[in-house]
Amino acid sequence: MNDLNSITNQMNSAYAAQPSASGSENLTQTDFLRLMIAQLRSQDPSQPMDPTSFFNQISQFSMVSGMQGLQSSFAALAQSIQGSQALGGVDLIGHDVLVESAQGVLDDDGLQGAVEAPAGTTSISVRITNADGVLVRTMEIPAPTSGSNRFSWDGMDASGNAMPPGAYAIEATATVNGERVSATTQAAARVLGLIPGSGGGQPLLDLGPLGRVALSQIIQIV
């Protein structure tokens, strides 16, 4: 009598030689169960075969099937999340968002930004420089607190001259326990478009002069 491996090989060969109605040439879990029943029925009662290896194969087959099903579920979930992110990104087009950035955008409404200050901050100074690295304005944020501190620049330099619209570098320092430390700057920019993520990645938002950022980098809608 043929052993399990021999029977399995014969079944696989038979399946491979015939067109499959389900589109798969691999043995299914049902096929394994049928093989097990056939093996038990055809065994010699005086020399019963040890079914342990067969049951181990059934267990391994079930684990593989379960993992494949789990992978398919995760893939479907990832596609669903990516689709939801894309829809959320479309809704942001035309709105202003706040992102972490060392640059801000000056337009007709001025330059809007924020400084993330550590605990114990007593003062915040914001320096704004043009594309040539020339300092055009220094501002102090009144009564700062730990966390996000909003600021707005009207586009005027220290002499009261209107500066041209565009991108300007922003740098902030905070006084914490009497010491001056660098602080993280954030800038507001308008979402001009949405670029789908490649390879299952997040969609990117086109912020014009501030470049492209992932949807997850949005701190706040302003």
PyMOL commands that place a pseudoatom at each C-alpha (Angstrom):
pseudoatom trace, name=CA, resn=MET, resi=1, chain=A, elem=C, hetatm=0, pos=[0.000, 0.000, 0.000]
pseudoatom trace, name=CA, resn=ASN, resi=2, chain=A, elem=C, hetatm=0, pos=[1.273, 3.461, -0.893]
pseudoatom trace, name=CA, resn=ASP, resi=3, chain=A, elem=C, hetatm=0, pos=[2.164, 5.799, 1.937]
pseudoatom trace, name=CA, resn=LEU, resi=4, chain=A, elem=C, hetatm=0, pos=[0.754, 9.306, 2.375]
pseudoatom trace, name=CA, resn=ASN, resi=5, chain=A, elem=C, hetatm=0, pos=[3.452, 11.075, 0.362]
pseudoatom trace, name=CA, resn=SER, resi=6, chain=A, elem=C, hetatm=0, pos=[2.933, 8.697, -2.538]
pseudoatom trace, name=CA, resn=ILE, resi=7, chain=A, elem=C, hetatm=0, pos=[-0.838, 9.221, -2.476]
pseudoatom trace, name=CA, resn=THR, resi=8, chain=A, elem=C, hetatm=0, pos=[-0.420, 12.970, -2.228]
pseudoatom trace, name=CA, resn=ASN, resi=9, chain=A, elem=C, hetatm=0, pos=[2.005, 13.016, -5.171]
pseudoatom trace, name=CA, resn=GLN, resi=10, chain=A, elem=C, hetatm=0, pos=[-0.390, 10.952, -7.241]
pseudoatom trace, name=CA, resn=MET, resi=11, chain=A, elem=C, hetatm=0, pos=[-3.256, 13.305, -6.439]
pseudoatom trace, name=CA, resn=ASN, resi=12, chain=A, elem=C, hetatm=0, pos=[-1.176, 16.352, -7.306]
pseudoatom trace, name=CA, resn=SER, resi=13, chain=A, elem=C, hetatm=0, pos=[-0.111, 14.755, -10.588]
pseudoatom trace, name=CA, resn=ALA, resi=14, chain=A, elem=C, hetatm=0, pos=[-3.728, 13.961, -11.411]
pseudoatom trace, name=CA, resn=TYR, resi=15, chain=A, elem=C, hetatm=0, pos=[-4.822, 17.500, -10.643]
pseudoatom trace, name=CA, resn=ALA, resi=16, chain=A, elem=C, hetatm=0, pos=[-1.961, 18.944, -12.691]
pseudoatom trace, name=CA, resn=ALA, resi=17, chain=A, elem=C, hetatm=0, pos=[-2.882, 16.772, -15.676]
pseudoatom trace, name=CA, resn=GLN, resi=18, chain=A, elem=C, hetatm=0, pos=[-6.522, 17.920, -15.677]
pseudoatom trace, name=CA, resn=PRO, resi=19, chain=A, elem=C, hetatm=0, pos=[-8.062, 21.374, -16.074]
pseudoatom trace, name=CA, resn=SER, resi=20, chain=A, elem=C, hetatm=0, pos=[-9.019, 22.760, -12.692]
pseudoatom trace, name=CA, resn=ALA, resi=21, chain=A, elem=C, hetatm=0, pos=[-12.527, 24.164, -12.308]
pseudoatom trace, name=CA, resn=SER, resi=22, chain=A, elem=C, hetatm=0, pos=[-11.426, 26.453, -9.501]
pseudoatom trace, name=CA, resn=GLY, resi=23, chain=A, elem=C, hetatm=0, pos=[-8.324, 27.720, -11.333]
pseudoatom trace, name=CA, resn=SER, resi=24, chain=A, elem=C, hetatm=0, pos=[-5.907, 26.117, -8.802]
pseudoatom trace, name=CA, resn=GLU, resi=25, chain=A, elem=C, hetatm=0, pos=[-3.760, 22.997, -9.249]
pseudoatom trace, name=CA, resn=ASN, resi=26, chain=A, elem=C, hetatm=0, pos=[-2.922, 22.619, -5.541]
pseudoatom trace, name=CA, resn=LEU, resi=27, chain=A, elem=C, hetatm=0, pos=[-4.596, 20.234, -3.155]
pseudoatom trace, name=CA, resn=THR, resi=28, chain=A, elem=C, hetatm=0, pos=[-7.196, 21.848, -0.922]
pseudoatom trace, name=CA, resn=GLN, resi=29, chain=A, elem=C, hetatm=0, pos=[-7.937, 21.078, 2.712]
pseudoatom trace, name=CA, resn=THR, resi=30, chain=A, elem=C, hetatm=0, pos=[-10.963, 19.041, 1.572]
pseudoatom trace, name=CA, resn=ASP, resi=31, chain=A, elem=C, hetatm=0, pos=[-8.675, 16.914, -0.605]
pseudoatom trace, name=CA, resn=PHE, resi=32, chain=A, elem=C, hetatm=0, pos=[-6.454, 16.221, 2.395]
pseudoatom trace, name=CA, resn=LEU, resi=33, chain=A, elem=C, hetatm=0, pos=[-9.430, 15.157, 4.485]
pseudoatom trace, name=CA, resn=ARG, resi=34, chain=A, elem=C, hetatm=0, pos=[-10.574, 12.804, 1.736]
pseudoatom trace, name=CA, resn=LEU, resi=35, chain=A, elem=C, hetatm=0, pos=[-7.090, 11.320, 1.554]
pseudoatom trace, name=CA, resn=MET, resi=36, chain=A, elem=C, hetatm=0, pos=[-7.088, 10.778, 5.301]
pseudoatom trace, name=CA, resn=ILE, resi=37, chain=A, elem=C, hetatm=0, pos=[-10.425, 8.965, 5.185]
pseudoatom trace, name=CA, resn=ALA, resi=38, chain=A, elem=C, hetatm=0, pos=[-9.289, 6.834, 2.239]
pseudoatom trace, name=CA, resn=GLN, resi=39, chain=A, elem=C, hetatm=0, pos=[-6.068, 5.977, 4.060]
pseudoatom trace, name=CA, resn=LEU, resi=40, chain=A, elem=C, hetatm=0, pos=[-7.913, 4.939, 7.224]
pseudoatom trace, name=CA, resn=ARG, resi=41, chain=A, elem=C, hetatm=0, pos=[-10.362, 2.797, 5.245]
pseudoatom trace, name=CA, resn=SER, resi=42, chain=A, elem=C, hetatm=0, pos=[-7.656, 1.012, 3.246]
pseudoatom trace, name=CA, resn=GLN, resi=43, chain=A, elem=C, hetatm=0, pos=[-5.167, 0.344, 6.047]
pseudoatom trace, name=CA, resn=ASP, resi=44, chain=A, elem=C, hetatm=0, pos=[-4.342, -3.163, 7.245]
pseudoatom trace, name=CA, resn=PRO, resi=45, chain=A, elem=C, hetatm=0, pos=[-6.208, -3.717, 10.562]
pseudoatom trace, name=CA, resn=SER, resi=46, chain=A, elem=C, hetatm=0, pos=[-3.371, -5.929, 11.790]
pseudoatom trace, name=CA, resn=GLN, resi=47, chain=A, elem=C, hetatm=0, pos=[-0.803, -3.221, 11.023]
pseudoatom trace, name=CA, resn=PRO, resi=48, chain=A, elem=C, hetatm=0, pos=[-2.532, 0.126, 11.469]
pseudoatom trace, name=CA, resn=MET, resi=49, chain=A, elem=C, hetatm=0, pos=[-0.658, 3.066, 10.068]
pseudoatom trace, name=CA, resn=ASP, resi=50, chain=A, elem=C, hetatm=0, pos=[0.453, 5.916, 12.272]
pseudoatom trace, name=CA, resn=PRO, resi=51, chain=A, elem=C, hetatm=0, pos=[-1.704, 8.917, 11.275]
pseudoatom trace, name=CA, resn=THR, resi=52, chain=A, elem=C, hetatm=0, pos=[0.447, 11.395, 13.227]
pseudoatom trace, name=CA, resn=SER, resi=53, chain=A, elem=C, hetatm=0, pos=[2.358, 12.654, 10.192]
pseudoatom trace, name=CA, resn=PHE, resi=54, chain=A, elem=C, hetatm=0, pos=[-0.858, 13.014, 8.231]
pseudoatom trace, name=CA, resn=PHE, resi=55, chain=A, elem=C, hetatm=0, pos=[-2.514, 15.035, 10.987]
pseudoatom trace, name=CA, resn=ASN, resi=56, chain=A, elem=C, hetatm=0, pos=[0.622, 17.195, 11.206]
pseudoatom trace, name=CA, resn=GLN, resi=57, chain=A, elem=C, hetatm=0, pos=[0.293, 17.949, 7.512]
pseudoatom trace, name=CA, resn=ILE, resi=58, chain=A, elem=C, hetatm=0, pos=[-3.381, 18.818, 7.985]
pseudoatom trace, name=CA, resn=SER, resi=59, chain=A, elem=C, hetatm=0, pos=[-2.413, 21.185, 10.809]
pseudoatom trace, name=CA, resn=GLN, resi=60, chain=A, elem=C, hetatm=0, pos=[0.329, 22.806, 8.739]
pseudoatom trace, name=CA, resn=PHE, resi=61, chain=A, elem=C, hetatm=0, pos=[-2.021, 23.147, 5.784]
pseudoatom trace, name=CA, resn=SER, resi=62, chain=A, elem=C, hetatm=0, pos=[-4.614, 24.850, 7.987]
pseudoatom trace, name=CA, resn=MET, resi=63, chain=A, elem=C, hetatm=0, pos=[-2.005, 27.256, 9.358]
pseudoatom trace, name=CA, resn=VAL, resi=64, chain=A, elem=C, hetatm=0, pos=[-0.836, 28.184, 5.860]
pseudoatom trace, name=CA, resn=SER, resi=65, chain=A, elem=C, hetatm=0, pos=[-4.432, 28.665, 4.683]
pseudoatom trace, name=CA, resn=GLY, resi=66, chain=A, elem=C, hetatm=0, pos=[-5.142, 30.837, 7.713]
pseudoatom trace, name=CA, resn=MET, resi=67, chain=A, elem=C, hetatm=0, pos=[-2.047, 32.965, 7.105]
pseudoatom trace, name=CA, resn=GLN, resi=68, chain=A, elem=C, hetatm=0, pos=[-2.956, 33.405, 3.444]
pseudoatom trace, name=CA, resn=GLY, resi=69, chain=A, elem=C, hetatm=0, pos=[-6.449, 34.487, 4.441]
pseudoatom trace, name=CA, resn=LEU, resi=70, chain=A, elem=C, hetatm=0, pos=[-4.979, 36.917, 6.980]
pseudoatom trace, name=CA, resn=GLN, resi=71, chain=A, elem=C, hetatm=0, pos=[-2.638, 38.372, 4.358]
pseudoatom trace, name=CA, resn=SER, resi=72, chain=A, elem=C, hetatm=0, pos=[-5.566, 38.868, 1.989]
pseudoatom trace, name=CA, resn=SER, resi=73, chain=A, elem=C, hetatm=0, pos=[-7.531, 40.612, 4.753]
pseudoatom trace, name=CA, resn=PHE, resi=74, chain=A, elem=C, hetatm=0, pos=[-4.605, 42.916, 5.548]
pseudoatom trace, name=CA, resn=ALA, resi=75, chain=A, elem=C, hetatm=0, pos=[-4.165, 43.723, 1.852]
pseudoatom trace, name=CA, resn=ALA, resi=76, chain=A, elem=C, hetatm=0, pos=[-7.854, 44.605, 1.563]
pseudoatom trace, name=CA, resn=LEU, resi=77, chain=A, elem=C, hetatm=0, pos=[-7.643, 46.716, 4.718]
pseudoatom trace, name=CA, resn=ALA, resi=78, chain=A, elem=C, hetatm=0, pos=[-4.562, 48.544, 3.417]
pseudoatom trace, name=CA, resn=GLN, resi=79, chain=A, elem=C, hetatm=0, pos=[-6.347, 49.338, 0.145]
pseudoatom trace, name=CA, resn=SER, resi=80, chain=A, elem=C, hetatm=0, pos=[-9.371, 50.590, 2.077]
pseudoatom trace, name=CA, resn=ILE, resi=81, chain=A, elem=C, hetatm=0, pos=[-7.217, 52.817, 4.301]
pseudoatom trace, name=CA, resn=GLN, resi=82, chain=A, elem=C, hetatm=0, pos=[-5.325, 54.169, 1.297]
pseudoatom trace, name=CA, resn=GLY, resi=83, chain=A, elem=C, hetatm=0, pos=[-8.622, 54.956, -0.409]
pseudoatom trace, name=CA, resn=SER, resi=84, chain=A, elem=C, hetatm=0, pos=[-9.901, 56.756, 2.686]
pseudoatom trace, name=CA, resn=GLN, resi=85, chain=A, elem=C, hetatm=0, pos=[-6.671, 58.748, 2.924]
pseudoatom trace, name=CA, resn=ALA, resi=86, chain=A, elem=C, hetatm=0, pos=[-6.972, 59.770, -0.709]
pseudoatom trace, name=CA, resn=LEU, resi=87, chain=A, elem=C, hetatm=0, pos=[-10.550, 60.957, -0.169]
pseudoatom trace, name=CA, resn=GLY, resi=88, chain=A, elem=C, hetatm=0, pos=[-9.456, 62.885, 2.926]
pseudoatom trace, name=CA, resn=GLY, resi=89, chain=A, elem=C, hetatm=0, pos=[-6.643, 64.469, 0.949]
pseudoatom trace, name=CA, resn=VAL, resi=90, chain=A, elem=C, hetatm=0, pos=[-9.028, 65.580, -1.813]
pseudoatom trace, name=CA, resn=ASP, resi=91, chain=A, elem=C, hetatm=0, pos=[-11.186, 67.329, 0.790]
pseudoatom trace, name=CA, resn=LEU, resi=92, chain=A, elem=C, hetatm=0, pos=[-8.154, 69.397, 1.869]
pseudoatom trace, name=CA, resn=ILE, resi=93, chain=A, elem=C, hetatm=0, pos=[-7.538, 70.919, -1.564]
pseudoatom trace, name=CA, resn=GLY, resi=94, chain=A, elem=C, hetatm=0, pos=[-8.047, 74.669, -1.330]
pseudoatom trace, name=CA, resn=HIS, resi=95, chain=A, elem=C, hetatm=0, pos=[-7.667, 74.720, 2.463]
pseudoatom trace, name=CA, resn=ASP, resi=96, chain=A, elem=C, hetatm=0, pos=[-4.733, 75.982, 4.520]
pseudoatom trace, name=CA, resn=VAL, resi=97, chain=A, elem=C, hetatm=0, pos=[-2.903, 73.445, 6.673]
pseudoatom trace, name=CA, resn=LEU, resi=98, chain=A, elem=C, hetatm=0, pos=[-0.182, 73.722, 9.292]
pseudoatom trace, name=CA, resn=VAL, resi=99, chain=A, elem=C, hetatm=0, pos=[2.951, 71.577, 8.877]
pseudoatom trace, name=CA, resn=GLU, resi=100, chain=A, elem=C, hetatm=0, pos=[6.371, 71.454, 10.492]
pseudoatom trace, name=CA, resn=SER, resi=101, chain=A, elem=C, hetatm=0, pos=[8.643, 73.544, 8.282]
pseudoatom trace, name=CA, resn=ALA, resi=102, chain=A, elem=C, hetatm=0, pos=[11.658, 75.861, 8.347]
pseudoatom trace, name=CA, resn=GLN, resi=103, chain=A, elem=C, hetatm=0, pos=[9.999, 77.956, 5.633]
pseudoatom trace, name=CA, resn=GLY, resi=104, chain=A, elem=C, hetatm=0, pos=[6.807, 79.971, 5.489]
pseudoatom trace, name=CA, resn=VAL, resi=105, chain=A, elem=C, hetatm=0, pos=[4.788, 81.339, 2.576]
pseudoatom trace, name=CA, resn=LEU, resi=106, chain=A, elem=C, hetatm=0, pos=[4.021, 85.062, 2.309]
pseudoatom trace, name=CA, resn=ASP, resi=107, chain=A, elem=C, hetatm=0, pos=[0.837, 85.791, 0.357]
pseudoatom trace, name=CA, resn=ASP, resi=108, chain=A, elem=C, hetatm=0, pos=[-1.898, 88.430, 0.391]
pseudoatom trace, name=CA, resn=ASP, resi=109, chain=A, elem=C, hetatm=0, pos=[-2.888, 87.361, 3.911]
pseudoatom trace, name=CA, resn=GLY, resi=110, chain=A, elem=C, hetatm=0, pos=[0.672, 87.560, 5.244]
pseudoatom trace, name=CA, resn=LEU, resi=111, chain=A, elem=C, hetatm=0, pos=[2.772, 84.668, 6.547]
pseudoatom trace, name=CA, resn=GLN, resi=112, chain=A, elem=C, hetatm=0, pos=[1.068, 82.432, 9.087]
pseudoatom trace, name=CA, resn=GLY, resi=113, chain=A, elem=C, hetatm=0, pos=[2.998, 80.066, 11.315]
pseudoatom trace, name=CA, resn=ALA, resi=114, chain=A, elem=C, hetatm=0, pos=[3.528, 78.678, 14.785]
pseudoatom trace, name=CA, resn=VAL, resi=115, chain=A, elem=C, hetatm=0, pos=[6.346, 77.799, 17.154]
pseudoatom trace, name=CA, resn=GLU, resi=116, chain=A, elem=C, hetatm=0, pos=[6.333, 74.623, 19.248]
pseudoatom trace, name=CA, resn=ALA, resi=117, chain=A, elem=C, hetatm=0, pos=[7.767, 75.729, 22.603]
pseudoatom trace, name=CA, resn=PRO, resi=118, chain=A, elem=C, hetatm=0, pos=[9.004, 73.459, 25.401]
pseudoatom trace, name=CA, resn=ALA, resi=119, chain=A, elem=C, hetatm=0, pos=[7.709, 73.655, 28.971]
pseudoatom trace, name=CA, resn=GLY, resi=120, chain=A, elem=C, hetatm=0, pos=[9.094, 76.568, 30.944]
pseudoatom trace, name=CA, resn=THR, resi=121, chain=A, elem=C, hetatm=0, pos=[9.321, 78.916, 27.949]
pseudoatom trace, name=CA, resn=THR, resi=122, chain=A, elem=C, hetatm=0, pos=[9.168, 82.570, 28.935]
pseudoatom trace, name=CA, resn=SER, resi=123, chain=A, elem=C, hetatm=0, pos=[9.854, 84.245, 25.560]
pseudoatom trace, name=CA, resn=ILE, resi=124, chain=A, elem=C, hetatm=0, pos=[10.001, 83.349, 21.858]
pseudoatom trace, name=CA, resn=SER, resi=125, chain=A, elem=C, hetatm=0, pos=[11.784, 85.235, 19.097]
pseudoatom trace, name=CA, resn=VAL, resi=126, chain=A, elem=C, hetatm=0, pos=[11.071, 84.554, 15.390]
pseudoatom trace, name=CA, resn=ARG, resi=127, chain=A, elem=C, hetatm=0, pos=[13.575, 85.541, 12.689]
pseudoatom trace, name=CA, resn=ILE, resi=128, chain=A, elem=C, hetatm=0, pos=[12.470, 85.808, 9.054]
pseudoatom trace, name=CA, resn=THR, resi=129, chain=A, elem=C, hetatm=0, pos=[15.019, 85.867, 6.234]
pseudoatom trace, name=CA, resn=ASN, resi=130, chain=A, elem=C, hetatm=0, pos=[14.639, 86.088, 2.461]
pseudoatom trace, name=CA, resn=ALA, resi=131, chain=A, elem=C, hetatm=0, pos=[15.991, 83.738, -0.216]
pseudoatom trace, name=CA, resn=ASP, resi=132, chain=A, elem=C, hetatm=0, pos=[19.386, 85.499, -0.054]
pseudoatom trace, name=CA, resn=GLY, resi=133, chain=A, elem=C, hetatm=0, pos=[19.668, 84.863, 3.677]
pseudoatom trace, name=CA, resn=VAL, resi=134, chain=A, elem=C, hetatm=0, pos=[19.108, 88.520, 4.561]
pseudoatom trace, name=CA, resn=LEU, resi=135, chain=A, elem=C, hetatm=0, pos=[17.234, 89.135, 7.809]
pseudoatom trace, name=CA, resn=VAL, resi=136, chain=A, elem=C, hetatm=0, pos=[14.064, 91.090, 7.009]
pseudoatom trace, name=CA, resn=ARG, resi=137, chain=A, elem=C, hetatm=0, pos=[12.103, 90.921, 10.260]
pseudoatom trace, name=CA, resn=THR, resi=138, chain=A, elem=C, hetatm=0, pos=[12.403, 89.817, 13.870]
pseudoatom trace, name=CA, resn=MET, resi=139, chain=A, elem=C, hetatm=0, pos=[9.246, 89.309, 15.930]
pseudoatom trace, name=CA, resn=GLU, resi=140, chain=A, elem=C, hetatm=0, pos=[8.524, 88.436, 19.541]
pseudoatom trace, name=CA, resn=ILE, resi=141, chain=A, elem=C, hetatm=0, pos=[5.574, 86.226, 20.450]
pseudoatom trace, name=CA, resn=PRO, resi=142, chain=A, elem=C, hetatm=0, pos=[3.825, 87.797, 23.448]
pseudoatom trace, name=CA, resn=ALA, resi=143, chain=A, elem=C, hetatm=0, pos=[2.988, 85.675, 26.520]
pseudoatom trace, name=CA, resn=PRO, resi=144, chain=A, elem=C, hetatm=0, pos=[4.172, 82.350, 25.070]
pseudoatom trace, name=CA, resn=THR, resi=145, chain=A, elem=C, hetatm=0, pos=[3.097, 79.018, 26.544]
pseudoatom trace, name=CA, resn=SER, resi=146, chain=A, elem=C, hetatm=0, pos=[4.407, 75.480, 26.216]
pseudoatom trace, name=CA, resn=GLY, resi=147, chain=A, elem=C, hetatm=0, pos=[3.106, 73.842, 23.059]
pseudoatom trace, name=CA, resn=SER, resi=148, chain=A, elem=C, hetatm=0, pos=[2.030, 75.562, 19.858]
pseudoatom trace, name=CA, resn=ASN, resi=149, chain=A, elem=C, hetatm=0, pos=[2.230, 79.381, 19.720]
pseudoatom trace, name=CA, resn=ARG, resi=150, chain=A, elem=C, hetatm=0, pos=[0.752, 80.979, 16.614]
pseudoatom trace, name=CA, resn=PHE, resi=151, chain=A, elem=C, hetatm=0, pos=[2.265, 84.050, 14.943]
pseudoatom trace, name=CA, resn=SER, resi=152, chain=A, elem=C, hetatm=0, pos=[1.527, 86.146, 11.861]
pseudoatom trace, name=CA, resn=TRP, resi=153, chain=A, elem=C, hetatm=0, pos=[3.841, 88.328, 9.743]
pseudoatom trace, name=CA, resn=ASP, resi=154, chain=A, elem=C, hetatm=0, pos=[2.241, 91.101, 7.689]
pseudoatom trace, name=CA, resn=GLY, resi=155, chain=A, elem=C, hetatm=0, pos=[4.991, 91.076, 5.062]
pseudoatom trace, name=CA, resn=MET, resi=156, chain=A, elem=C, hetatm=0, pos=[6.650, 94.304, 6.176]
pseudoatom trace, name=CA, resn=ASP, resi=157, chain=A, elem=C, hetatm=0, pos=[10.389, 94.438, 6.864]
pseudoatom trace, name=CA, resn=ALA, resi=158, chain=A, elem=C, hetatm=0, pos=[11.971, 96.248, 9.821]
pseudoatom trace, name=CA, resn=SER, resi=159, chain=A, elem=C, hetatm=0, pos=[11.829, 99.559, 7.902]
pseudoatom trace, name=CA, resn=GLY, resi=160, chain=A, elem=C, hetatm=0, pos=[8.152, 99.206, 6.977]
pseudoatom trace, name=CA, resn=ASN, resi=161, chain=A, elem=C, hetatm=0, pos=[8.734, 98.192, 3.373]
pseudoatom trace, name=CA, resn=ALA, resi=162, chain=A, elem=C, hetatm=0, pos=[6.450, 95.594, 1.805]
pseudoatom trace, name=CA, resn=MET, resi=163, chain=A, elem=C, hetatm=0, pos=[8.283, 92.405, 0.887]
pseudoatom trace, name=CA, resn=PRO, resi=164, chain=A, elem=C, hetatm=0, pos=[7.411, 90.386, -2.248]
pseudoatom trace, name=CA, resn=PRO, resi=165, chain=A, elem=C, hetatm=0, pos=[5.279, 87.242, -1.848]
pseudoatom trace, name=CA, resn=GLY, resi=166, chain=A, elem=C, hetatm=0, pos=[6.984, 83.861, -1.804]
pseudoatom trace, name=CA, resn=ALA, resi=167, chain=A, elem=C, hetatm=0, pos=[8.851, 81.548, 0.540]
pseudoatom trace, name=CA, resn=TYR, resi=168, chain=A, elem=C, hetatm=0, pos=[10.840, 82.901, 3.494]
pseudoatom trace, name=CA, resn=ALA, resi=169, chain=A, elem=C, hetatm=0, pos=[12.986, 81.056, 5.999]
pseudoatom trace, name=CA, resn=ILE, resi=170, chain=A, elem=C, hetatm=0, pos=[11.719, 81.124, 9.569]
pseudoatom trace, name=CA, resn=GLU, resi=171, chain=A, elem=C, hetatm=0, pos=[13.798, 80.387, 12.651]
pseudoatom trace, name=CA, resn=ALA, resi=172, chain=A, elem=C, hetatm=0, pos=[12.705, 80.517, 16.280]
pseudoatom trace, name=CA, resn=THR, resi=173, chain=A, elem=C, hetatm=0, pos=[14.503, 80.569, 19.603]
pseudoatom trace, name=CA, resn=ALA, resi=174, chain=A, elem=C, hetatm=0, pos=[12.887, 80.215, 22.999]
pseudoatom trace, name=CA, resn=THR, resi=175, chain=A, elem=C, hetatm=0, pos=[14.058, 81.265, 26.434]
pseudoatom trace, name=CA, resn=VAL, resi=176, chain=A, elem=C, hetatm=0, pos=[13.744, 78.340, 28.820]
pseudoatom trace, name=CA, resn=ASN, resi=177, chain=A, elem=C, hetatm=0, pos=[14.955, 78.739, 32.413]
pseudoatom trace, name=CA, resn=GLY, resi=178, chain=A, elem=C, hetatm=0, pos=[17.043, 81.703, 31.330]
pseudoatom trace, name=CA, resn=GLU, resi=179, chain=A, elem=C, hetatm=0, pos=[18.709, 79.881, 28.405]
pseudoatom trace, name=CA, resn=ARG, resi=180, chain=A, elem=C, hetatm=0, pos=[18.125, 80.429, 24.700]
pseudoatom trace, name=CA, resn=VAL, resi=181, chain=A, elem=C, hetatm=0, pos=[17.271, 77.212, 22.820]
pseudoatom trace, name=CA, resn=SER, resi=182, chain=A, elem=C, hetatm=0, pos=[16.116, 76.430, 19.296]
pseudoatom trace, name=CA, resn=ALA, resi=183, chain=A, elem=C, hetatm=0, pos=[12.391, 75.818, 18.872]
pseudoatom trace, name=CA, resn=THR, resi=184, chain=A, elem=C, hetatm=0, pos=[10.535, 73.915, 16.162]
pseudoatom trace, name=CA, resn=THR, resi=185, chain=A, elem=C, hetatm=0, pos=[8.767, 76.092, 13.608]
pseudoatom trace, name=CA, resn=GLN, resi=186, chain=A, elem=C, hetatm=0, pos=[5.545, 75.349, 11.746]
pseudoatom trace, name=CA, resn=ALA, resi=187, chain=A, elem=C, hetatm=0, pos=[4.089, 77.087, 8.706]
pseudoatom trace, name=CA, resn=ALA, resi=188, chain=A, elem=C, hetatm=0, pos=[0.670, 77.399, 7.114]
pseudoatom trace, name=CA, resn=ALA, resi=189, chain=A, elem=C, hetatm=0, pos=[0.262, 76.751, 3.396]
pseudoatom trace, name=CA, resn=ARG, resi=190, chain=A, elem=C, hetatm=0, pos=[-2.581, 76.127, 0.988]
pseudoatom trace, name=CA, resn=VAL, resi=191, chain=A, elem=C, hetatm=0, pos=[-3.139, 72.639, -0.401]
pseudoatom trace, name=CA, resn=LEU, resi=192, chain=A, elem=C, hetatm=0, pos=[-2.942, 72.955, -4.187]
pseudoatom trace, name=CA, resn=GLY, resi=193, chain=A, elem=C, hetatm=0, pos=[-3.330, 69.323, -5.167]
pseudoatom trace, name=CA, resn=LEU, resi=194, chain=A, elem=C, hetatm=0, pos=[-3.087, 65.633, -4.262]
pseudoatom trace, name=CA, resn=ILE, resi=195, chain=A, elem=C, hetatm=0, pos=[-0.489, 63.167, -5.546]
pseudoatom trace, name=CA, resn=PRO, resi=196, chain=A, elem=C, hetatm=0, pos=[-1.413, 59.467, -5.077]
pseudoatom trace, name=CA, resn=GLY, resi=197, chain=A, elem=C, hetatm=0, pos=[1.098, 57.482, -3.031]
pseudoatom trace, name=CA, resn=SER, resi=198, chain=A, elem=C, hetatm=0, pos=[3.310, 55.043, -4.919]
pseudoatom trace, name=CA, resn=GLY, resi=199, chain=A, elem=C, hetatm=0, pos=[3.672, 51.429, -3.870]
pseudoatom trace, name=CA, resn=GLY, resi=200, chain=A, elem=C, hetatm=0, pos=[0.839, 51.621, -1.342]
pseudoatom trace, name=CA, resn=GLY, resi=201, chain=A, elem=C, hetatm=0, pos=[2.307, 54.672, 0.369]
pseudoatom trace, name=CA, resn=GLN, resi=202, chain=A, elem=C, hetatm=0, pos=[0.422, 57.650, 1.707]
pseudoatom trace, name=CA, resn=PRO, resi=203, chain=A, elem=C, hetatm=0, pos=[-0.870, 60.263, -0.739]
pseudoatom trace, name=CA, resn=LEU, resi=204, chain=A, elem=C, hetatm=0, pos=[1.152, 63.477, -0.867]
pseudoatom trace, name=CA, resn=LEU, resi=205, chain=A, elem=C, hetatm=0, pos=[-0.233, 66.987, -0.591]
pseudoatom trace, name=CA, resn=ASP, resi=206, chain=A, elem=C, hetatm=0, pos=[1.137, 69.672, -2.903]
pseudoatom trace, name=CA, resn=LEU, resi=207, chain=A, elem=C, hetatm=0, pos=[1.797, 72.775, -0.777]
pseudoatom trace, name=CA, resn=GLY, resi=208, chain=A, elem=C, hetatm=0, pos=[3.318, 74.875, -3.542]
pseudoatom trace, name=CA, resn=PRO, resi=209, chain=A, elem=C, hetatm=0, pos=[6.500, 76.638, -2.297]
pseudoatom trace, name=CA, resn=LEU, resi=210, chain=A, elem=C, hetatm=0, pos=[6.676, 74.294, 0.707]
pseudoatom trace, name=CA, resn=GLY, resi=211, chain=A, elem=C, hetatm=0, pos=[6.821, 71.242, -1.545]
pseudoatom trace, name=CA, resn=ARG, resi=212, chain=A, elem=C, hetatm=0, pos=[5.000, 67.970, -1.010]
pseudoatom trace, name=CA, resn=VAL, resi=213, chain=A, elem=C, hetatm=0, pos=[4.195, 66.447, 2.355]
pseudoatom trace, name=CA, resn=ALA, resi=214, chain=A, elem=C, hetatm=0, pos=[2.525, 63.217, 3.460]
pseudoatom trace, name=CA, resn=LEU, resi=215, chain=A, elem=C, hetatm=0, pos=[-1.025, 63.400, 4.753]
pseudoatom trace, name=CA, resn=SER, resi=216, chain=A, elem=C, hetatm=0, pos=[0.200, 62.235, 8.169]
pseudoatom trace, name=CA, resn=GLN, resi=217, chain=A, elem=C, hetatm=0, pos=[2.409, 65.350, 8.473]
pseudoatom trace, name=CA, resn=ILE, resi=218, chain=A, elem=C, hetatm=0, pos=[-0.581, 67.680, 8.695]
pseudoatom trace, name=CA, resn=ILE, resi=219, chain=A, elem=C, hetatm=0, pos=[-0.644, 69.174, 12.186]
pseudoatom trace, name=CA, resn=GLN, resi=220, chain=A, elem=C, hetatm=0, pos=[-3.779, 71.269, 11.867]
pseudoatom trace, name=CA, resn=ILE, resi=221, chain=A, elem=C, hetatm=0, pos=[-6.250, 72.625, 9.324]
pseudoatom trace, name=CA, resn=VAL, resi=222, chain=A, elem=C, hetatm=0, pos=[-6.254, 76.424, 9.653]
for i in range(1, 222): cmd.bond("trace and resi %d" % i, "trace and resi %d" % (i + 1))
show_as sticks, trace
zoom trace
